[in-house]
Amino acid sequence: MTDRPVEPPTVAPPGGHATLAGRALAVLTWRRTHRWCGACRAELTDRPGETARQCPDCGLYVPMQLPAAVLVAITRPGPPGHVDELLLVRHATGPTGLWALVAGFVEAGETLEAAVHREVGEEVGLPVDRLAYFGSQPWAISGPGVLLAGFTARAADPHAEPVVDGRELTRAQWFGLDALPAQLPPAYSISRWLIDATVTAGRR
């Protein structure tokens, strides 16, 4: 595998109904949870032409905002004569039967890159380098709405083994790019796009 960053697809795989359903879920959840003014407790009114509300009494403007989260495809050189390896994890909540990527929410005052380093360190105890931005996807399938930012990275120590935190993750394992498990994220997710792009780059 070369050191150049994994290239995102020029046209994102179609999300189809999943994308539409995700946006609908995000908007409906936001409307249900943002009904009252947090400053003066008056009932908010809709802003025409915007996904936003405003307080008729104090003027507080309440736009819909998506929390940001990061996910990262971490690779390391495989044994001599073998392909590179990709780190996959199993989460303690959500679709626990899937092998997925390390992911987590961005904290206040944190850059996306800093969030990647922190989340990887917290969840699997690994330092990473060669961080490269891959792409993004709005995601509301498993919650009220999140903006996912995907990255690729290399394990700074190719001999280090992951140590799961025991809270958010239950397992973490290196897989050869030619021997990935069948239980991967769905084809319409950025997690799967990252995995597939990493495999493709590893065959060049």
FIROVEX-734919 format. One line per 8 residues: their letters; for each residue x, y, z of N, C-alpha, C, O. Coordinates in steps of 0.02 Angstrom, whole numbers, plus 32768, in hexadecimal, padded with zeros to 4 digits. Atoms other than C-alpha are relative to their C-alpha. Layout:
A> X,Y,Z,X,Y,Z,X,Y,Z,X,Y,Z; ...
END
This chain:
MTDRPVEP> 802B,7FC4,8000,8000,8000,8000,802C,803E,8000,805D,8041,8026; 7FD9,7FC2,8004,8043,80AC,7FD4,7FEF,802D,803A,7FBE,8023,805E; 800B,7FD0,7FC9,8051,813D,804E,7FCF,8036,7FEE,7FBC,805E,8019; 802D,7FCA,8012,7FDE,81AD,7FEA,7FBB,7FF6,8020,7FA6,7FBD,802A; 8042,8007,7FE1,7F34,81D3,803A,7FD0,7FDA,7FD5,7FD3,7FDC,7F97; 8035,8023,8024,7EA1,8167,800B,7FD2,8035,7FE2,7FBD,8063,8004; 802A,7FD0,8022,7E3A,81C4,7F8B,7FB6,7FF0,800B,7FA2,7FB6,8000; 8048,800D,7FFA,7D7F,81D8,7FB0,7FE1,7FF8,7FBC,7FFE,800F,7F8A
PTVAPPGG> 8021,8007,8041,7D06,81A8,7F27,7FED,8043,7FE4,7FD7,806F,8009; 8011,7FC0,801E,7CEB,8235,7EAA,7FB5,800E,8005,7FA1,8047,800B; 8047,7FF9,7FF5,7C31,8215,7EB8,7FED,7FD1,8039,7FF8,7F94,8033; 8010,802A,7FC7,7BF2,81D6,7F5F,7FCD,7FCB,7FEC,7F9E,7FDA,7FC8; 8032,8034,800E,7B97,8130,7F55,7FBB,8018,8015,7FB4,8038,8049; 8043,7FE6,7FF1,7ADC,8153,7F52,7FE4,7FE7,8041,7FE6,7FAB,804F; 801F,8014,7FC1,7A88,8154,7FFB,7FB7,7FEF,7FF6,7F9A,7FCA,801E; 8045,8011,800E,79DD,814E,7FAD,7FD1,8011,8039,7FD4,8048,8055
HATLAGRA> 8032,7FF4,7FCC,7950,813C,8029,8020,8008,8045,8004,8029,8070; 7FDF,7FFA,7FBF,79CB,812C,80BA,8012,8049,800E,800A,8060,8046; 7FEE,7FB9,7FF7,7A08,81DF,809E,7FC2,802A,800E,7FC3,8054,803B; 803D,7FDA,7FF6,7958,8223,8091,7FE2,7FF1,8045,7FCC,801E,8068; 801B,8013,7FBF,791E,81C1,812A,802A,801D,8039,800F,8032,806C; 7FD4,7FE4,7FCD,79B5,81FB,818C,7FF3,804A,800B,7FF2,8061,8044; 800E,7FB8,7FF9,7991,82B2,8167,7FBD,800B,8022,7FB6,8036,804D; 8042,7FFA,7FE1,78DA,829C,8194,8003,7FF3,804A,7FE4,8018,8072
LAVLTWRR> 7FFA,8010,7FB9,7907,824B,8239,8023,8038,8026,800E,804A,805D; 7FDB,7FCA,7FDF,7984,82D4,8263,7FD4,803D,8009,7FD4,805B,803F; 802A,7FC4,7FFB,790A,8361,823D,7FC7,7FF6,8031,7FB8,8022,8059; 8037,800D,7FD3,7878,8311,8298,8017,7FFE,8049,7FF5,8018,8075; 7FE6,8003,7FBC,78E2,82ED,8331,8012,8045,8019,8004,8057,8052; 7FEE,7FBC,7FEC,7926,839E,8332,7FC2,8029,8010,7FC1,804E,8041; 803E,7FD9,7FF4,7877,83E9,8324,7FDF,7FEC,8043,7FC4,8016,8067; 801F,8018,7FC2,783A,837D,83B5,8026,8017,803E,8008,8024,8072
THRWCGAC> 7FD7,7FEF,7FC6,78CB,83AA,8427,8013,804A,8003,8034,805F,8033; 7FF2,7FB8,8000,78D7,8464,83FA,7FBE,8026,7FF7,7FB5,804B,7FC6; 8042,7FE0,8003,7827,84A1,841D,7FFC,803F,802A,7FD4,806C,801B; 8005,7FC8,7FD1,7848,851C,84AA,8041,8027,8002,8077,800B,7FFA; 7FC5,7FD4,7FFB,78BF,85B1,84BC,8028,7FEF,803E,800C,7FEB,8075; 7FD6,800F,7FC8,7952,8586,852B,8013,803D,8029,8031,8036,805F; 7FEF,7FC3,7FDB,7964,863C,8561,7FC5,801B,8028,7FCD,8031,8061; 803A,7FE2,7FDD,78B3,8674,858C,7FC4,7FD1,8005,7F91,7FE3,8023
RAELTDRP> 8033,8035,7FFB,784A,85D3,857A,7FC2,800C,7FD6,7F90,7FE8,7FDE; 8038,7FF7,802D,77D5,8618,84F6,8002,7FC9,7FCA,8036,7FAA,7FBE; 8002,8033,8035,779C,85A3,846A,8020,801D,7FC0,800E,8054,7FAA; 7FDD,7FEA,803C,780D,85B0,83D2,7FD3,7FFD,7FC3,7FA4,7FD5,7FC0; 8025,8002,803F,77C9,85D5,8324,8031,7FF0,7FC8,806D,7FFD,7FCD; 7FD6,8013,8039,780A,8595,827D,8016,803D,7FD9,7FF1,806E,7FD3; 7FE7,7FCD,802D,7877,8603,820E,7FF2,7FE9,7FB9,800C,7FB6,7FA4; 8010,8014,8045,782F,85FD,815D,803E,7FF6,7FD5,806B,8020,7FD5
GETARQCP> 7FC8,800D,802D,78A6,85AF,80E0,803F,7FE7,8021,8071,7FDF,7FFE; 7FC5,8016,7FDD,7920,8574,8165,7FEF,7FC4,802C,7FB6,7FBB,8040; 8008,8033,7FCD,793A,84DD,81D3,8017,8020,8041,804D,8011,805B; 7FEF,7FD9,7FC5,7939,8551,8268,7FC0,8019,8021,7F8B,801C,8001; 8037,7FE3,7FDB,78C8,8599,82ED,8018,803E,8024,8054,8049,802E; 7FEE,7FC2,7FDE,78C1,863F,8347,7FCC,800E,8036,7F91,7FFE,802F; 802D,7FEF,7FC9,7878,867D,83EA,7FDC,8041,7FF0,7FFC,8073,7FE1; 8025,7FC2,800F,77EC,86FD,83CD,8007,8034,8037,7FF7,806E,802C
DCGLYVPM> 7FFC,7FD1,7FC8,780D,874B,8478,8045,8020,8006,804B,805D,8009; 7FBD,7FE4,7FF5,78CA,875E,848C,802B,8000,7FC1,8062,801B,7FC1; 7FDC,7FFF,803F,7900,8740,83D9,8037,7FCB,7FF8,805B,7FCC,7FC7; 7FCC,8033,8004,7971,86AA,83FC,7FF9,7FD8,7FBF,7FC3,7FBF,7FAF; 7FFF,8024,8040,79A2,8658,8357,801B,7FB9,800D,8051,7FB1,8029; 7FEE,8045,7FF2,79A9,8599,835D,8004,7FD9,7FBF,7FD2,7FBC,7FA9; 7FF9,8028,803E,79F0,8548,82BE,800A,7FB7,8011,8021,7FA5,8048; 7FF2,8047,7FF6,79F6,848D,82AA,804B,7FF5,7FF7,8069,800C,7FC6
QLPAAVLV> 7FB9,800D,8003,7AA7,8453,82CD,800D,7FB6,8006,7FEC,7F93,802D; 7FED,8047,7FFD,7AF8,83AA,82B1,8040,7FF9,8028,8071,801C,801B; 7FC1,800D,7FDD,7B78,8369,832D,8031,7FDE,7FD0,801C,7FB8,7FA4; 7FCD,801E,802B,7C1C,8337,82DA,801F,7FC3,8021,8029,7FC1,805E; 7FDD,803C,7FE8,7C6C,828C,82EA,8033,7FEC,7FCC,802D,7FFD,7F91; 7FCB,8017,802D,7D07,823D,829F,8002,7FB4,8000,7FEF,7F94,8031; 7FF1,8047,8003,7D2E,818E,8264,803E,7FF8,7FD6,804B,8020,7FA9; 7FBE,8006,801F,7DD5,814C,8228,8010,7FB8,7FEE,8006,7F8A,8015
AITRPGPP> 7FE7,8041,8017,7E17,80BB,81C1,804B,7FFF,800E,8072,8023,7FEF; 7FBB,8004,7FEA,7EBC,808C,8214,8020,7FC2,7FE1,8006,7F8B,7FE8; 7FDC,8038,801E,7F38,801F,81B5,8046,7FFB,801D,8060,8029,803C; 7FBA,800C,7FF0,7FE2,7FD3,81D7,801C,7FCE,7FCE,7FF7,7FA8,7FB0; 7FE2,8031,802E,805E,7F70,816E,7FF3,7FB9,8019,7FF8,7FAB,8054; 800A,8045,7FEE,8036,7EB8,816A,8043,7FDC,8008,8077,7FF9,7FFC; 7FC2,8028,7FFB,80B5,7E2D,818B,8023,7FFF,7FBD,8003,800A,7F89; 7FDC,8003,8040,813D,7E1B,8107,7FDE,7FD2,7FCE,7FCD,7F99,7FDE
GHVDELLL> 8021,8028,8034,80F1,7DDF,8065,7FB5,8001,8002,7F95,7FDE,7FDA; 8049,7FFD,7FF9,8040,7E0A,809B,7FE8,8048,7FF5,8010,8077,7FF7; 801D,7FBE,800A,7FCA,7E9C,807A,7FFB,8025,8042,8003,8008,8078; 800A,7FD8,7FC4,7FAE,7F2A,80F3,7FC3,7FE7,8027,7F99,7FC2,800D; 8037,8013,7FD4,7F37,7F14,8185,7FD7,803D,8014,7FF1,8074,8019; 8030,7FCC,7FEC,7E9E,7F7A,81B8,7FE5,7FF0,8045,7FD4,7FB7,8053; 801B,800A,7FBD,7E65,7F93,826B,7FB5,8007,8000,7F9A,803B,7FEB; 8049,7FFE,7FFA,7DAE,7F69,8287,7FED,7FF2,8048,8010,7FCF,806D
VRHATGPT> 8015,8005,7FBA,7D4D,7F73,8329,7FB7,7FEC,8004,7F91,7FF3,7FD3; 8046,800C,7FF2,7CAA,7F3A,8375,7FEB,802C,803A,800D,802E,806E; 8018,7FD1,7FCD,7C45,7FB7,83D9,7FD4,7FDE,8034,7FB5,7FAA,8026; 8027,801C,7FC9,7BF0,7F96,847E,7FB6,800E,7FF8,7F8D,7FEB,8015; 8046,7FEF,800C,7B4E,7FE9,8444,7FF4,8006,7FB5,8024,8007,7F8E; 8011,7FFA,8047,7AF2,7FFA,839F,8003,7FBC,7FDE,7FF4,7F89,7FFE; 7FFA,8040,8024,7B0E,7F75,831A,803E,7FDA,8016,8072,7FDC,7FF4; 7FC6,801F,7FE1,7B82,7F0D,8388,801C,7FC6,7FD7,8054,7FB0,7FE4
GLWALVAG> 7FE8,8038,8028,7B91,7E81,8307,802D,8015,7FC6,8049,7FEA,7FA4; 7FD8,7FE8,8038,7BED,7EEF,8289,8048,800E,8014,8056,8020,804D; 7FBC,7FE8,7FF9,7CA6,7F0A,8275,8003,8045,7FE0,7FF4,804C,7FA5; 8003,7FBB,8018,7CB8,7FC7,8263,8043,8023,800C,8075,8003,801C; 7FC5,7FD7,7FF7,7D35,8055,8271,7FFD,8025,8042,7FC7,8030,805D; 7FFF,7FD6,7FC4,7D6D,80B7,8309,7FDE,8042,7FF1,7FEB,8061,7FBD; 8026,7FC3,800C,7CF9,814C,831A,7FEF,8021,8043,7FF0,8001,8077; 8014,7FDD,7FC4,7CC3,81D0,8396,7FEF,8049,7FF3,7FFF,8063,7FBD
FVEAGETL> 8016,7FBB,8007,7C7C,827D,83B1,8039,8031,800B,8066,8026,8033; 7FD1,7FC9,7FF7,7CE1,831D,83A1,7FEA,8028,803D,7FAF,8038,8045; 8010,7FD9,7FC4,7CEB,837C,8445,8007,804A,7FF3,8027,805F,7FC2; 7FFE,7FB7,8007,7CD7,8438,845C,8048,8018,7FFF,8071,8004,8028; 7FBD,7FE3,8006,7D71,8499,8425,8033,7FD1,7FE1,806F,7FE0,7FE4; 7FD2,8032,801A,7DBC,8401,83CF,7FFD,7FFF,7FB4,7FC7,8006,7F97; 8000,8008,8048,7DF2,83F1,831A,7FED,7FB8,7FEE,7FEF,7F8C,8019; 800F,8044,8016,7DBE,835A,82B3,803C,7FD2,8009,8036,7F99,801F
EAAVHREV> 7FC3,8028,7FFC,7E72,831E,82AE,8010,7FEF,8049,8023,7FB6,8058; 7FF4,800E,7FB9,7E86,832F,836B,7FCF,7FCD,801A,7FE1,7FA3,8044; 8032,8031,7FEA,7DE5,82CD,8383,8013,7FBA,7FEA,8009,7F8A,800F; 7FEA,8042,8017,7E2A,823F,8319,8036,7FE4,802F,8031,7FAB,8046; 7FCA,8018,7FD5,7EC9,8233,8380,7FE6,7FEE,8046,7FFA,7FBC,8063; 801A,800D,7FBD,7E69,823D,8424,7FD6,7FC1,8001,7FDF,7F96,802C; 802D,803A,8000,7DE3,81BE,83F5,8027,7FBF,7FF6,8018,7F8D,8017; 7FD9,803D,800B,7E61,8140,83B2,8027,7FEF,803F,802C,7FB4,8052
GEEVGLPV> 7FDB,800C,7FC2,7ECA,8155,844F,7FD4,7FE5,8037,7FE7,7FB7,805C; 802E,8016,7FCC,7E34,8142,84C2,7FE4,7FBB,7FF4,7FDE,7F93,8023; 8025,803D,800E,7DE1,80B1,846A,802C,7FC3,7FF5,801A,7F8C,8008; 7FD5,803A,800E,7E72,8044,8431,8048,800A,8015,8071,7FDD,800B; 7FBE,7FF5,7FE4,7F0D,8093,847F,8039,8003,7FCE,8071,7FF2,7FDE; 7FCC,7FFE,8033,7F6B,80AE,83DC,800E,8047,7FEA,7FE0,806F,7FE0; 7FEF,7FC1,8022,7FCA,8146,839C,7FFD,7FF6,7FB5,800F,7FC1,7F9C; 8004,8004,8049,7FAD,816B,82E4,8022,803C,7FE0,802B,8070,8000
DRLAYFGS> 7FE4,7FC9,8026,7FFF,81D6,825F,7FE7,7FFB,7FB8,7FBC,7FD3,7FA8; 8014,7FFC,8047,7FEE,81FF,81A4,7FB4,8008,7FFA,7F93,7FE9,7FD0; 8048,7FF3,8000,7F3F,823E,81C8,7FEC,8025,7FC0,800B,8056,7FAE; 8017,7FE0,803E,7EDF,826A,8128,7FB3,8000,7FFF,7F93,7FCF,800F; 8049,7FF9,8004,7E2E,82AB,8110,7FE6,7FD8,7FC4,8004,7FD8,7F8E; 801D,802A,8034,7DBE,8237,80AA,7FC0,801F,7FE4,7FB9,8025,7FA7; 8040,7FE5,8016,7D0F,8283,80A3,7FD0,8002,803A,7FE2,7FF3,8073; 8030,7FF9,7FCA,7C70,82A0,8106,7FBB,7FE6,7FEA,7FAE,7FDC,7FAF
QPWAISGP> 8044,8018,800D,7BBD,8263,8114,7FD2,8014,8039,7FE2,8006,8073; 8032,7FF6,7FCB,7B24,82A1,8174,7FE1,7FBD,8011,7FD1,7F96,7FE4; 8016,8043,7FEB,7AE8,820D,81DA,7FCD,8006,8039,7FDC,8024,806D; 8034,7FFD,7FCD,7A46,81FB,823B,7FDF,7FBD,800A,7FAB,7FB8,802B; 801F,8042,7FFB,7A24,8141,822F,7FFE,7FE7,8048,7FCD,7FC8,805C; 7FFC,801A,7FBB,7A5B,811B,82E1,7FF7,8036,8035,8008,802B,806F; 8009,7FCA,7FD0,7A2F,81C1,8333,7FDF,803C,7FE1,7FC6,8038,7FA9; 8024,7FC5,8018,79E8,8270,8321,8022,8025,7FC7,8004,8051,7FA9
GVLLAGFT> 7FDF,7FDE,8037,7A69,82A7,82A0,8047,8013,8010,8053,8038,8040; 7FB9,7FF4,7FF4,7B26,82AE,8295,8021,800C,7FBD,800D,7FF0,7F8A; 7FD6,7FF8,803C,7BA4,82ED,8215,803F,7FD9,800B,8068,7FEA,8036; 7FC6,802B,7FF9,7C26,8265,8200,8038,8018,7FD2,802D,8025,7F97; 7FC5,7FEE,8027,7CD5,8295,81C6,8030,7FC5,8002,8047,7FB0,8037; 7FD6,803B,8004,7D3F,8204,8188,8048,8010,7FF2,8058,8040,7FCD; 7FB8,7FF8,8009,7DFD,81F5,818E,8021,7FBC,7FF5,8005,7F88,8006; 7FD5,803A,8001,7E84,8179,8164,803E,8011,802A,804F,804B,8032
ARAADPHA> 7FC5,7FF5,7FD7,7F1E,8161,81D1,8029,7FC0,8001,8010,7F8A,7FEF; 7FD5,8039,7FF8,7FB1,80ED,81EF,8012,7FF9,804A,8019,802B,806D; 7FE9,800C,7FBC,7FE1,809D,8294,8048,801A,8006,8073,8006,7FDE; 7FBD,7FE4,7FF8,8079,80FE,82D2,8032,7FC9,8013,806C,7FCC,7FFE; 7FD7,803A,7FEE,80BE,805C,831D,7FE2,7FC3,7FDE,7FAE,7FAB,7FF6; 801E,8037,8025,809F,7FCE,82A1,7FFC,7FBF,8028,7FDA,7F90,8013; 8001,803D,7FD7,80BD,7F4D,832A,7FD0,8005,803B,7FC5,7FD3,805E; 802D,7FF7,7FC7,8043,7F95,83A9,7FBE,7FDD,7FF5,7FA4,7FDB,7FBD
EPVVDGRE> 8041,8022,8004,7FA5,7F34,83CF,7FCC,802B,8023,7FDB,804B,8056; 8034,7FD8,7FE1,7EFF,7F88,83F8,7FEB,7FE5,8044,7FEB,7FA8,804F; 801B,8012,7FBF,7EBE,7F88,84A9,7FBD,8024,8008,7FBC,8061,800E; 8042,7FE0,7FFE,7E02,7FA7,84B2,7FF3,8020,8044,800C,8009,8077; 800F,7FDC,7FC2,7DBD,8020,8532,7FCF,7FDA,802D,7FCB,7FE9,8068; 802F,8027,7FD7,7D39,7FA2,856D,7FBE,8022,800C,7F91,8005,802B; 803F,7FDB,7FF6,7CB0,8027,856C,7FDD,8009,7FBD,7FA3,7FF4,7FB5; 801F,7FF5,8041,7C90,805B,84B9,800D,7FC7,7FCF,7FE5,7FBA,7FA2
LTRAQWFG> 7FEE,8037,802C,7CE6,7FC7,8466,8004,7FBF,8027,8015,7FBD,8062; 7FF9,8043,7FE3,7CE2,7F0D,8487,803A,7FDA,7FE1,8057,7FAE,8001; 7FCA,8023,8023,7D63,7ED4,8407,8023,802F,7FD0,8005,805F,7FB8; 7FDA,7FDD,8034,7DEB,7F18,8395,8032,7FCF,7FE4,8053,7FAB,8009; 7FD7,8033,801F,7E4B,7EB2,8317,801B,8018,7FBD,7FF7,803B,7F99; 7FE3,7FF2,8042,7EC1,7EC6,8282,7FEA,7FCA,7FCF,7FEC,7F8E,7FDE; 8013,802E,8035,7E83,7E77,81E1,8028,8010,7FC1,8030,804B,7FB0; 7FE0,7FF4,8040,7EE3,7E60,813F,7FCD,801C,7FCF,7F92,800A,7FD2
LDALPAQL> 802F,7FE1,8030,7E97,7EC7,80B2,7FE1,7FCC,7FD1,7FAF,7FDA,7FB0; 801C,8035,8029,7E7B,7E24,8055,7FD9,7FCC,8028,7FC6,7F98,800E; 8023,8030,7FD5,7E26,7DCF,80E8,7FD2,8024,8032,7FD1,8013,806D; 802D,7FDB,7FD4,7DA6,7E49,812E,7FC3,7FD5,8010,7FAF,7FAB,7FE8; 803B,8026,7FEE,7D10,7E02,818B,7FC4,8014,7FD6,7FC3,804A,7FB8; 803C,7FF2,8026,7C65,7DFA,813A,7FD3,8033,8022,7FAC,8055,8001; 802D,7FD5,7FDA,7C10,7E5D,81C4,8019,8048,8001,8031,8060,8035; 7FE9,7FBB,8006,7C3B,7F0C,8186,7FC5,8030,7FFD,7F8D,801B,7FF3
PPAYSISR> 8036,7FCE,8004,7BD7,7FAF,8189,7FDD,8000,7FBC,7FF9,7FE7,7F8B; 8026,8001,803F,7B50,7FC8,8103,8022,8029,7FC9,8048,8057,7FD7; 7FE0,7FE2,803A,7B82,7FFE,8054,7FF2,804A,7FF9,8018,806D,7FD8; 8010,7FB9,8007,7B2E,80A8,8065,8020,802B,8036,8012,8067,803A; 7FE2,7FDA,7FC9,7B98,80DD,80FB,8047,8015,7FEF,806A,7FF3,7FC9; 7FBC,7FE9,800C,7C39,8142,80FA,8032,7FD0,801E,806B,7FCB,8007; 7FD4,8032,7FE3,7C83,80BC,8169,8012,7FCB,7FCD,804C,7FB7,7FC7; 7FF2,8032,8033,7C71,803E,80DD,8027,801E,7FC5,8052,7FFD,7FA9
WLIDATVT> 7FDB,7FE0,8036,7CAE,80BB,805A,804B,8003,8012,8076,7FF6,7FE8; 7FBB,7FFD,7FE9,7D4C,80D1,80C3,8021,7FBC,7FFB,805A,7FB6,7FE4; 7FE4,8043,8002,7D66,8017,80D4,800E,7FEA,7FB9,8044,7FD1,7FAA; 7FF9,8015,8045,7D4A,7FF6,801B,8039,8027,7FDD,8060,800A,7FB7; 7FCC,7FD7,801F,7DBC,8087,7FE7,8045,7FEA,8019,8075,7FEA,7FF4; 7FC1,8017,7FE4,7E44,8048,805C,8016,7FBE,7FDF,8051,7FB5,7FD0; 7FF1,8040,8022,7E3A,7F9A,800F,8018,800D,7FB9,8049,7FEF,7FA2; 7FED,7FF0,8046,7E41,7FE3,7F5F,8046,801D,7FFD,806E,800A,7FD2
AGRR> 7FBE,7FE1,7FFF,7ED9,804E,7F8A,8036,7FCD,8011,806E,7FD2,7FF8; 7FD0,8033,7FED,7F2E,7FB8,7FD7,8012,7FD0,7FC9,8044,7FAC,7FCD; 7FF3,802D,8039,7F24,7F5A,7F32,8029,8021,7FC9,803B,8001,7F99; 7FDC,7FDD,8035,7F7F,7FDF,7ECD,8049,7FEE,8001,8070,8008,7FD8
END
